[in-house]
């Protein structure tokens, strides 16, 4: 029938009774004529308990010894599940990551998979055995044969990687919810179950903190075309399918560290409209983009920079043919955004810039690799290209540059990321270059009959850093994000302010970005130490933020989506501190204490609630 990889998380195997229930499900699947590989996590809170033991011994345990310790959790589960299957009369064998042949980098606690030696695994499958594999772990390729772990969500990654290596028919991820929901059911009980979702949409949601699937697992599924389904361990409901375009052939060598960028894209048919010094209060973005929506102006990138005093800047890009209409909308609404006490002030000044281009790098291999964006910025700097705007997502980094520098930027990026020269022909505005790419260059098309917004996510684990008065010249972004990459600090949102000041003859702008909260203090300390040397101003850290985002492939070309999101926040008197967008995602930074309220308001605004309430098992 089919070769299936099944993965069961910690709650699904949290007790002997649950392990026996999993064994029954596996046995039933085998009896239907299928071959099965099962990947499991450690039982329940086992990993947390092991971490607690380690910290009682040492406040900063050695990472190698932590891998040795934590890898034991999964070994308990695989042995018990194999025994349970054998008790049912089903031949089964338990195997550690090393025994399966999961070969990784020699990087403890966060190793990436290089390749999987499938010979032994295939032999046991052909013998009719269920192979029960310890997820989350592997073995280094170096002569030392070190046990390594894959980091958070590693069992998901193990399962999808094994499915890719075996060319399995599909991979099933069993968890404590019935599939992928429109938001976290712990925050919105009426979250609705989706029948299907695209890999691009799932990548964004997973990376925004949706805990059902780990982004690395989705990345592998997307790169290798692994059909993926998320189901409940407790029911026989069909779950949610994660769909991806069928990829071209991709080598299984260097499985997780292959070329992270598959395409360089550009669009020279762009112009920018910015409103400078708009009041920093709830409702401003809602009024602006509400009017933009009513005038049917299609917006591409939207950014709102970090506030300065009582104001901030909002900028957006449009295609050149509708620039005049976009400028008219901004000019018409600007007076309404100014202080009533001083309507002739320089608040809400409209700035229009022609002759710009958007240059992007795209690829699902960027996730969790801080060096990719830094390499893009360094490449542009070396080519003498100054960056005017930056927009980031999980599969794309876009920069707005001067249109006259577009060809130079594109050629430099193709060279740096090894996008072959054969694709370097002349192209019309908006066309893309890609060699041997398994990825669609544009966001995957929305699934039929689906709403434009598929899900809402909340990330409460971020901190924002702002650097004041960064010199506005090529190379500054490269230095900044290169330093962060050297310290293995991944950056999420990046916003460069539109306001430019000339201080001591040097034009300067502010830049703000978000990082994981645990990296916030270290990042601030490191950047403060080099600020004077590199000519930066003050480095400001704010850890009391939340990021709320909407995701959906169907929002492309619908300006009313952003307006509806901003209006939902305005109605709850929630102030937007930063805005960043990609083709299928809009993210807003708000105050941390308003994060849950923001998510609930946006989820309700897009009418994503279902009639059923989901209760997550303990």
C-alpha positions as CSV (number, residue, x, y, z in Angstrom):
1,X,0.0,0.0,0.0
2,X,2.1,3.0,1.3
3,X,5.2,3.8,3.2
4,X,4.2,6.1,6.0
5,X,6.3,8.0,8.6
6,X,4.3,8.8,11.8
7,X,5.5,11.1,14.5
8,X,4.1,11.2,18.1
9,X,4.9,14.1,20.4
10,X,5.6,14.0,24.2
11,X,2.0,14.3,25.3
12,X,0.9,11.5,22.9
13,X,3.4,9.1,24.6
14,X,3.2,10.6,28.1
15,X,2.2,7.4,29.9
16,X,2.1,3.6,29.5
17,X,-1.5,3.8,28.6
18,X,-0.9,6.4,25.9
19,X,2.0,4.4,24.5
20,X,-0.2,1.4,24.3
21,X,-2.8,3.5,22.5
22,X,-0.2,4.6,20.0
23,X,0.8,1.0,19.5
24,X,-2.8,0.1,18.7
25,X,-2.9,3.0,16.1
26,X,0.3,1.9,14.5
27,X,-0.7,-1.8,14.5
28,X,-4.0,-0.9,12.8
29,X,-2.2,1.1,10.1
30,X,0.2,-1.8,9.4
31,X,-2.8,-4.3,9.2
32,X,-4.2,-2.0,6.5
33,X,-1.2,-3.0,4.4
34,X,1.2,-0.1,5.0
35,X,4.9,0.0,6.0
36,X,5.5,2.2,9.0
37,X,8.4,4.1,10.5
38,X,7.5,5.7,13.8
39,X,9.4,8.7,15.2
40,X,8.7,9.6,18.9
41,X,9.6,12.3,21.4
42,X,10.5,11.8,25.1
43,X,7.5,10.9,27.4
44,X,5.6,13.9,28.6
45,X,7.8,16.3,30.6
46,X,10.8,14.0,30.6
47,X,13.0,16.5,28.8
48,X,12.1,19.3,31.2
49,X,12.9,17.0,34.1
50,X,16.3,16.2,32.6
51,X,17.1,19.9,32.1
52,X,16.1,20.5,35.7
53,X,18.5,17.8,36.9
54,X,21.3,19.3,34.8
55,X,20.8,22.8,36.2
56,X,20.9,21.5,39.7
57,X,24.4,20.2,39.0
58,X,25.6,23.2,37.0
59,X,24.1,26.6,36.2
60,X,25.7,26.5,32.8
61,X,25.9,22.8,31.7
62,X,28.3,21.7,29.0
63,X,26.4,21.4,25.7
64,X,28.0,18.1,24.8
65,X,27.0,16.6,28.1
66,X,23.5,18.1,27.7
67,X,23.1,16.3,24.4
68,X,24.3,13.0,26.0
69,X,21.7,13.6,28.8
70,X,18.7,14.7,26.8
71,X,19.1,12.0,24.1
72,X,18.2,9.4,26.8
73,X,14.6,10.7,27.0
74,X,13.6,9.4,23.5
75,X,15.4,6.1,24.1
76,X,13.0,5.3,26.9
77,X,10.0,5.9,24.6
78,X,11.3,3.9,21.6
79,X,12.0,0.8,23.8
80,X,8.6,0.9,25.5
81,X,6.7,1.5,22.2
82,X,8.6,-1.4,20.5
83,X,7.7,-3.6,23.5
84,X,4.0,-2.6,23.2
85,X,4.0,-3.4,19.5
86,X,5.6,-6.8,20.1
87,X,2.9,-7.5,22.7
88,X,0.4,-7.0,19.9
89,X,2.2,-9.5,17.8
90,X,3.7,-6.9,15.5
91,X,7.5,-7.2,14.8
92,X,9.2,-4.0,15.8
93,X,12.7,-2.7,16.5
94,X,13.7,0.5,18.3
95,X,16.6,2.5,17.0
96,X,18.4,5.6,18.2
97,X,19.2,8.5,15.8
98,X,22.7,7.1,15.4
99,X,21.5,3.6,14.6
100,X,19.1,4.9,12.0
101,X,22.0,6.8,10.4
102,X,20.9,10.4,11.0
103,X,24.2,12.2,10.3
104,X,24.4,15.8,11.5
105,X,26.8,18.7,11.9
106,X,29.1,18.5,14.9
107,X,27.1,21.3,16.6
108,X,25.7,20.3,20.0
109,X,22.1,21.3,21.0
110,X,21.2,22.7,17.6
111,X,22.7,20.4,14.9
112,X,21.3,20.4,11.4
113,X,20.9,17.1,9.4
114,X,23.5,16.5,6.7
115,X,22.1,13.2,5.4
116,X,20.4,10.0,6.4
117,X,22.0,6.5,5.8
118,X,18.9,4.6,4.9
119,X,20.4,1.1,4.3
120,X,19.7,-0.4,7.7
121,X,16.3,1.3,8.0
122,X,15.2,0.0,4.6
123,X,16.3,-3.5,5.5
124,X,14.2,-3.6,8.6
125,X,11.2,-2.2,6.7
126,X,11.5,-4.9,4.0
127,X,11.6,-7.5,6.8
128,X,8.1,-6.3,7.8
129,X,9.1,-4.6,11.0
130,X,7.9,-1.3,12.4
131,X,11.0,0.8,13.0
132,X,10.6,3.0,16.0
133,X,13.1,5.9,15.8
134,X,14.3,8.3,18.6
135,X,13.5,11.7,17.3
136,X,15.4,14.9,18.1
137,X,18.8,13.3,17.8
138,X,21.6,12.2,15.5
139,X,25.3,11.6,15.3
140,X,28.1,13.8,14.0
141,X,29.9,12.9,10.8
142,X,33.3,13.5,12.4
143,X,35.4,10.6,13.5
144,X,34.4,11.2,17.1
145,X,30.8,9.9,16.4
146,X,29.3,12.4,18.8
147,X,25.7,12.2,19.9
148,X,24.0,15.5,18.8
149,X,20.5,16.9,19.3
150,X,18.5,19.0,16.8
151,X,17.1,21.6,19.1
152,X,13.5,22.5,19.9
153,X,11.0,20.7,17.7
154,X,13.7,18.2,16.7
155,X,11.3,15.2,16.5
156,X,9.2,17.0,13.8
157,X,12.5,17.6,11.9
158,X,13.6,14.0,12.3
159,X,10.3,12.6,11.0
160,X,10.0,14.8,7.9
161,X,13.7,14.3,7.1
162,X,13.3,10.5,7.3
163,X,10.2,10.8,5.1
164,X,12.2,12.8,2.5
165,X,15.1,10.3,2.6
166,X,12.9,7.3,2.2
167,X,10.7,9.0,-0.4
168,X,7.7,8.1,1.8
169,X,4.2,8.5,0.5
170,X,3.5,10.9,3.3
171,X,4.4,11.9,6.9
172,X,1.8,12.1,9.7
173,X,2.4,14.4,12.7
174,X,0.3,13.3,15.6
175,X,-0.2,15.9,18.3
176,X,-2.7,17.0,21.1
177,X,-4.9,19.1,18.8
178,X,-7.0,17.9,15.8
179,X,-4.9,19.6,13.2
180,X,-3.8,23.1,12.4
181,X,-6.1,25.8,13.8
182,X,-6.6,29.4,12.9
183,X,-4.9,30.4,16.1
184,X,-3.9,29.0,19.5
185,X,-6.9,27.3,21.1
186,X,-5.5,28.1,24.5
187,X,-6.2,31.8,23.6
188,X,-9.3,31.5,21.5
189,X,-11.3,28.4,22.3
190,X,-13.3,28.8,19.0
191,X,-10.3,28.5,16.8
192,X,-11.3,26.8,13.6
193,X,-9.7,23.7,12.1
194,X,-8.3,24.0,8.6
195,X,-8.6,21.2,6.1
196,X,-5.5,22.2,4.3
197,X,-2.8,25.0,4.3
198,X,0.1,25.8,2.0
199,X,3.7,25.2,3.1
200,X,4.4,28.9,2.7
201,X,1.5,29.8,5.0
202,X,2.5,27.1,7.5
203,X,6.1,28.3,7.5
204,X,5.0,31.8,8.5
205,X,2.6,30.5,11.2
206,X,5.2,28.0,12.5
207,X,7.9,30.6,12.8
208,X,5.5,33.0,14.5
209,X,5.1,30.6,17.4
210,X,2.4,28.2,16.3
211,X,3.6,25.1,18.2
212,X,1.9,22.4,16.1
213,X,4.8,22.1,13.6
214,X,8.4,23.3,13.8
215,X,9.6,25.6,11.0
216,X,12.5,23.3,10.1
217,X,10.2,20.4,9.5
218,X,8.0,22.5,7.2
219,X,11.1,23.8,5.4
220,X,12.2,20.2,4.6
221,X,8.7,19.3,3.5
222,X,8.6,22.3,1.2
223,X,12.1,21.7,-0.2
224,X,11.5,18.0,-0.9
225,X,7.8,17.9,-1.6
226,X,6.9,15.7,1.4
227,X,3.1,15.5,1.8
228,X,2.5,16.3,5.4
229,X,-0.6,15.9,7.6
230,X,-1.2,17.0,11.2
231,X,-3.7,14.9,13.2
232,X,-4.9,14.3,16.7
233,X,-3.5,11.4,18.7
234,X,-6.9,11.0,20.4
235,X,-9.3,10.9,17.5
236,X,-9.6,9.5,13.9
237,X,-10.4,12.9,12.4
238,X,-8.7,13.6,9.0
239,X,-6.6,16.5,10.3
240,X,-4.9,19.2,8.2
241,X,-2.8,18.6,5.1
242,X,0.2,20.9,4.5
243,X,0.5,21.2,0.7
244,X,3.6,22.1,-1.4
245,X,4.4,22.3,-5.0
246,X,6.1,19.3,-6.4
247,X,9.8,20.2,-6.4
248,X,12.5,19.5,-9.0
249,X,15.1,17.0,-8.0
250,X,17.1,18.1,-4.9
251,X,20.0,16.3,-3.5
252,X,19.6,14.5,-0.1
253,X,23.2,15.3,0.7
254,X,23.5,18.3,3.0
255,X,19.8,17.9,3.6
256,X,19.4,20.9,5.9
257,X,22.4,23.0,5.0
258,X,22.0,23.1,1.2
259,X,21.9,26.4,-0.5
260,X,19.6,28.6,1.6
261,X,18.7,31.0,-1.3
262,X,17.1,29.6,-4.4
263,X,16.1,32.8,-6.2
264,X,16.9,36.4,-6.7
265,X,13.8,38.5,-7.6
266,X,13.4,42.1,-8.6
267,X,10.7,44.6,-9.5
268,X,11.6,48.0,-11.0
269,X,8.0,49.1,-11.3
270,X,7.9,50.5,-7.8
271,X,7.5,53.9,-6.0
272,X,7.4,54.8,-2.3
273,X,5.0,57.0,-0.4
274,X,5.9,57.9,3.2
275,X,4.1,59.9,5.9
276,X,6.7,61.3,8.3
277,X,6.0,62.3,11.9
278,X,2.5,60.9,12.2
279,X,1.1,60.8,15.8
280,X,2.0,57.7,17.8
281,X,-1.5,56.8,18.9
282,X,-4.1,54.1,18.2
283,X,-6.1,54.4,14.9
284,X,-3.6,56.3,12.7
285,X,-2.7,53.3,10.5
286,X,-6.3,52.3,10.4
287,X,-7.4,55.7,9.1
288,X,-4.6,55.8,6.5
289,X,-5.0,52.3,5.1
290,X,-8.8,52.4,5.5
291,X,-8.8,55.3,3.0
292,X,-6.2,53.5,0.8
293,X,-8.5,50.5,0.7
294,X,-11.6,52.6,-0.2
295,X,-9.7,54.1,-3.1
296,X,-8.7,50.6,-4.3
297,X,-4.9,51.4,-4.1
298,X,-3.0,48.1,-4.0
299,X,0.0,48.3,-1.6
300,X,3.0,46.1,-1.7
301,X,5.4,46.6,1.3
302,X,4.2,48.5,4.5
303,X,6.6,49.5,7.2
304,X,6.1,51.6,10.4
305,X,9.3,52.5,12.1
306,X,10.0,52.6,15.8
307,X,8.5,55.8,17.4
308,X,10.6,58.8,18.1
309,X,9.1,61.2,20.7
310,X,5.3,61.2,20.1
311,X,5.5,60.3,16.4
312,X,6.7,57.8,13.9
313,X,6.8,57.2,10.2
314,X,4.7,55.0,7.9
315,X,5.8,54.1,4.4
316,X,4.4,51.9,1.7
317,X,5.3,50.9,-1.8
318,X,3.0,50.8,-4.8
319,X,3.4,50.1,-8.5
320,X,4.3,53.2,-10.6
321,X,0.9,53.3,-12.5
322,X,-1.0,54.0,-9.3
323,X,1.5,56.2,-7.6
324,X,-0.5,59.4,-8.4
325,X,-3.6,57.9,-6.8
326,X,-1.6,56.7,-3.7
327,X,0.0,60.1,-3.3
328,X,-3.4,61.8,-3.5
329,X,-4.8,59.6,-0.8
330,X,-1.9,60.2,1.5
331,X,-2.0,64.0,0.9
332,X,-5.7,64.1,1.5
333,X,-5.6,62.3,4.8
334,X,-2.4,64.0,6.1
335,X,-4.2,67.1,7.6
336,X,-6.5,64.9,9.6
337,X,-3.5,63.2,11.2
338,X,-1.9,66.4,12.4
339,X,-2.4,67.9,15.9
340,X,-5.5,70.0,16.0
341,X,-3.6,72.6,18.1
342,X,-1.1,73.2,15.4
343,X,-2.5,72.0,12.0
344,X,0.2,73.8,10.0
345,X,3.1,71.9,11.7
346,X,5.4,69.6,9.9
347,X,3.5,66.6,11.2
348,X,2.3,64.0,8.7
349,X,4.5,65.3,5.9
350,X,4.0,63.3,2.7
351,X,7.2,62.2,0.9
352,X,7.2,60.5,-2.5
353,X,10.1,58.7,-4.1
354,X,10.2,57.6,-7.7
355,X,12.8,55.5,-9.4
356,X,13.1,52.8,-6.8
357,X,13.3,49.0,-7.1
358,X,12.6,46.1,-4.9
359,X,15.3,43.4,-4.8
360,X,14.7,40.1,-3.0
361,X,16.3,36.9,-2.1
362,X,14.0,33.9,-1.6
363,X,14.4,30.4,-0.3
364,X,13.0,28.2,2.5
365,X,16.6,27.5,3.8
366,X,16.8,30.9,5.5
367,X,15.0,29.9,8.7
368,X,17.1,30.3,11.8
369,X,20.2,31.3,9.8
370,X,21.2,34.8,10.9
371,X,24.0,34.9,8.4
372,X,21.7,34.9,5.3
373,X,20.3,38.4,5.7
374,X,23.7,39.7,6.8
375,X,25.3,38.2,3.7
376,X,22.7,40.0,1.5
377,X,23.3,43.3,3.2
378,X,27.1,42.9,2.9
379,X,26.8,42.0,-0.8
380,X,24.8,45.1,-1.5
381,X,27.3,47.2,0.4
382,X,30.3,45.8,-1.5
383,X,28.4,46.7,-4.7
384,X,27.9,50.2,-3.4
385,X,24.1,49.9,-3.2
386,X,22.4,51.7,-0.4
387,X,19.3,50.2,1.2
388,X,16.3,52.4,1.7
389,X,13.8,49.9,3.1
390,X,14.0,46.4,4.4
391,X,11.2,43.8,4.7
392,X,11.7,40.3,6.0
393,X,9.7,37.0,6.1
394,X,10.6,33.4,6.7
395,X,11.3,32.7,3.0
396,X,12.3,36.1,1.7
397,X,14.3,39.3,2.5
398,X,13.5,42.3,0.4
399,X,15.3,45.6,0.1
400,X,14.2,48.8,-1.6
401,X,17.1,50.4,-3.5
402,X,17.6,53.1,-6.2
403,X,16.3,51.8,-9.5
404,X,19.6,52.8,-11.2
405,X,21.4,50.4,-8.9
406,X,19.0,47.4,-9.5
407,X,21.0,45.6,-12.1
408,X,24.2,45.9,-10.1
409,X,22.4,44.7,-7.0
410,X,20.8,41.7,-8.7
411,X,24.0,40.6,-10.4
412,X,26.0,40.9,-7.1
413,X,23.3,38.8,-5.2
414,X,23.3,36.1,-7.9
415,X,27.0,35.8,-7.6
416,X,27.0,35.8,-3.8
417,X,24.3,33.2,-3.5
418,X,25.5,31.1,-6.5
419,X,22.4,31.6,-8.6
420,X,23.9,30.5,-11.9
421,X,24.9,33.1,-14.6
422,X,22.8,31.3,-17.2
423,X,19.7,33.0,-15.8
424,X,21.1,36.5,-16.1
425,X,19.2,37.7,-19.1
426,X,17.3,40.9,-19.4
427,X,13.9,40.7,-17.7
428,X,10.8,42.7,-17.5
429,X,9.8,44.4,-14.3
430,X,8.7,41.9,-11.7
431,X,10.3,38.8,-13.3
432,X,12.5,36.6,-11.3
433,X,15.7,34.6,-11.8
434,X,16.1,31.1,-10.4
435,X,18.2,28.0,-11.3
436,X,17.1,24.5,-10.3
437,X,14.7,25.9,-7.8
438,X,12.3,23.6,-6.1
439,X,10.4,26.6,-4.8
440,X,7.8,28.8,-6.5
441,X,9.2,32.3,-6.9
442,X,5.9,33.9,-5.9
443,X,4.0,32.9,-2.9
444,X,2.1,29.7,-3.4
445,X,-1.4,30.3,-4.8
446,X,-4.1,30.3,-2.2
447,X,-6.1,27.1,-1.8
448,X,-9.5,27.1,-3.5
449,X,-12.5,28.5,-1.5
450,X,-10.2,29.7,1.3
451,X,-10.5,33.1,3.0
452,X,-7.6,35.5,2.4
453,X,-6.4,35.3,6.0
454,X,-5.9,31.7,7.2
455,X,-4.4,32.2,10.6
456,X,-3.5,34.7,13.4
457,X,-0.4,34.1,15.5
458,X,1.0,35.8,18.6
459,X,4.7,35.8,19.6
460,X,5.3,36.9,23.2
461,X,9.0,35.8,23.2
462,X,10.5,38.7,21.3
463,X,12.4,41.9,22.3
464,X,13.0,45.0,20.2
465,X,16.3,46.8,19.8
466,X,16.5,50.2,18.2
467,X,19.7,51.9,17.2
468,X,19.5,55.7,17.0
469,X,21.3,57.8,14.4
470,X,22.9,55.0,12.2
471,X,25.0,56.5,9.4
472,X,22.9,56.2,6.2
473,X,25.5,54.8,3.8
474,X,26.2,51.4,2.2
475,X,27.6,48.9,4.6
476,X,26.0,49.9,7.9
477,X,23.3,47.3,7.8
478,X,25.9,44.7,6.8
479,X,28.1,45.6,9.8
480,X,25.1,45.6,12.2
481,X,23.6,42.3,11.1
482,X,26.9,40.7,10.4
483,X,27.8,41.3,14.1
484,X,24.6,39.7,15.2
485,X,25.2,36.7,12.9
486,X,28.7,36.2,14.3
487,X,27.0,35.9,17.8
488,X,24.4,33.5,16.3
489,X,21.6,35.9,17.0
490,X,18.7,35.5,14.6
491,X,16.7,38.6,13.7
492,X,13.0,38.6,12.8
493,X,11.5,42.0,11.9
494,X,13.8,44.7,10.5
495,X,12.6,48.3,10.1
496,X,14.6,51.2,8.8
497,X,13.1,54.6,9.6
498,X,12.2,56.9,6.7
499,X,13.2,60.1,8.5
500,X,16.8,61.1,7.8
501,X,18.7,63.7,9.8
502,X,22.0,65.3,8.9
503,X,24.3,65.4,12.0
504,X,27.8,66.8,11.7
505,X,27.4,66.5,7.9
506,X,26.5,62.8,8.0
507,X,22.9,61.7,7.1
508,X,21.6,59.3,9.7
509,X,18.5,57.1,10.3
510,X,17.2,54.9,13.1
511,X,16.9,51.2,12.6
512,X,14.9,48.8,14.7
513,X,14.7,45.0,14.7
514,X,13.3,42.2,16.9
515,X,15.2,39.2,18.3
516,X,14.3,36.4,20.6
517,X,13.9,37.8,24.1
518,X,16.6,35.5,25.5
519,X,19.1,37.2,23.1
520,X,18.0,40.8,23.9
521,X,20.4,41.7,26.7
522,X,23.3,40.1,25.0
523,X,22.6,41.8,21.7
524,X,22.3,45.2,23.4
525,X,25.5,44.7,25.3
526,X,27.4,43.7,22.2
527,X,26.0,46.5,20.0
528,X,26.6,49.1,22.7
529,X,30.3,48.1,23.0
530,X,30.9,48.8,19.3
531,X,28.5,51.8,18.9
532,X,31.2,54.5,19.4
533,X,33.6,52.8,17.1
534,X,31.1,52.5,14.3
535,X,29.5,55.9,14.8
536,X,26.1,54.7,16.1
537,X,24.0,56.4,18.6
538,X,22.1,55.0,21.6
539,X,21.1,51.3,21.6
540,X,17.6,50.9,23.2
541,X,16.1,47.6,24.3
542,X,12.4,47.0,24.9
543,X,11.5,43.5,26.1
544,X,7.9,44.2,26.9
545,X,6.6,43.8,23.3
546,X,4.3,41.3,21.5
547,X,4.1,40.6,17.8
548,X,0.8,39.7,16.4
549,X,0.5,38.6,12.7
550,X,-2.0,37.5,10.1
551,X,-1.0,35.0,7.4
552,X,-2.7,34.1,4.2
553,X,-1.7,33.5,0.5
554,X,-5.1,35.1,-0.5
555,X,-4.3,38.5,0.9
556,X,-2.1,39.4,-2.1
557,X,-3.6,42.3,-4.0
558,X,-6.2,43.1,-1.4
559,X,-5.4,46.4,0.4
560,X,-8.5,46.1,2.6
561,X,-6.8,43.3,4.6
562,X,-4.3,45.5,6.2
563,X,-6.9,48.1,6.9
564,X,-9.2,45.6,8.6
565,X,-6.3,44.4,10.8
566,X,-5.3,47.9,11.9
567,X,-9.0,48.9,12.5
568,X,-9.5,45.8,14.8
569,X,-6.5,47.0,16.9
570,X,-7.7,50.6,16.9
571,X,-11.2,49.6,18.1
572,X,-9.5,48.0,21.2
573,X,-7.3,51.2,21.7
574,X,-4.2,49.1,21.0
575,X,-1.3,51.2,19.7
576,X,0.8,49.8,16.9
577,X,4.5,50.3,17.6
578,X,5.9,48.8,14.4
579,X,4.5,47.3,11.1
580,X,6.2,45.0,8.7
581,X,4.8,43.0,5.8
582,X,5.6,40.4,3.2
583,X,3.3,39.1,0.4
584,X,1.5,36.7,2.7
585,X,2.0,38.2,6.2
586,X,1.3,41.4,8.1
587,X,2.9,41.8,11.5
588,X,2.4,44.5,14.1
589,X,4.4,45.0,17.3
590,X,2.2,46.1,20.3
591,X,2.7,46.3,24.0
592,X,3.2,42.9,25.6
593,X,0.3,43.2,28.0
594,X,-2.0,43.9,25.0
595,X,-0.8,40.9,22.9
596,X,-3.5,38.4,23.8
597,X,-6.2,41.0,23.4
598,X,-4.8,42.0,20.0
599,X,-4.8,38.4,18.8
600,X,-8.4,37.9,19.9
601,X,-9.6,41.1,18.3
602,X,-7.9,40.3,14.9
603,X,-9.2,36.7,15.0
604,X,-12.7,38.0,15.5
605,X,-12.4,40.7,12.9
606,X,-11.6,38.2,10.2
607,X,-14.4,35.9,11.4
608,X,-12.1,32.9,11.7
609,X,-13.9,31.4,14.7
610,X,-15.7,28.1,14.3
611,X,-18.7,26.7,16.1
612,X,-16.7,24.0,18.0
613,X,-14.6,24.7,21.1
614,X,-11.2,22.9,21.3
615,X,-9.9,21.9,24.6
616,X,-6.2,21.0,24.6
617,X,-5.5,17.8,26.7
618,X,-3.3,18.3,29.7
